[in-house]
């Protein structure tokens, strides 16, 4: 089986992998149909991804079709198109037993901590599959369910109300996901990003009207999402939270974030972190894609073929208009 392995930063290699035989108990063997390229993959290629070890098979944004199931898995899953929830949690952990599977302390993520989907097929725990009815969604949209679920989870954490003024900081894929789900809940929505090109993209492709590269110092919001992962942006985000408001960090910064406690206290802010997504988030994403309230296809700006991905992957860094790239797998 032709598998693309990131051997070390900046170097892919093709390997023949014969490990994917019959699925074990509770597993399903899946054929990979589409792979979304994530910022995690790009950072790993450049050697800038924390909690990462080489060699590794990348790929955690996956659209798959089930071709076999192991003992204990319903035969009806065979042949189904599915999105993959790539977070392998310990079902016995206290967090998992409380329904917080997304932040299980023993979390292993496909393509990060264990090998992912840049290969023709693999076996995964069947409980991580989310079936999609044939013809309901295209393969690109199914591959983007995972990043959309990240934004969905953040919005569900913050729970904006219809009267809330909402600010999304960062017009990357995760910020766009948070933006689309926030729009389902509220009417007043502002997007902040330094890139005029990204702001124009969100106006034209996602229909967001209130966009800005700079905000006035006196603008305040009830619900603020920072999806940048930039410590400077995350620290500045506190200034935009109104009295009694909520700030949610969707992006990850591996260092410290410092804020002014008197301001935080005086406004009685609520600070939230948002990590990964749950099964409920995946279900809501699929329902939102099906009813048209969320658009995945609009975010896809580049397609790559799996067979020459090793040669073309680095070109993604030079693509100024890149939002989401999708890898197309051979049909055979």
Secondary structure by P-SEA (a helix, b strand, c coil): cbbbbcccccbbbbbbbcccccccccbbbbbbcbbbbcaaaaaaaacccccccccccccccbbbbbcccccccccccccbbbbbccccccccccccccccccccccccccccccccccccccccccccbbbbccccccaaaaaaaaaaaaaaaaaaaaccccccbbbbccccaaaaaaaaaaaacccbbbbbcccaaaaaaaacccccccccccccccbbbcbbbbccccaaaaaaccccccccbbbbbcccccbbbbbbaaaaaaabbbbbbbccccaaaaaaaaaaaaaccccccccccbbbbccccccccccccccccccbbbbbcccc
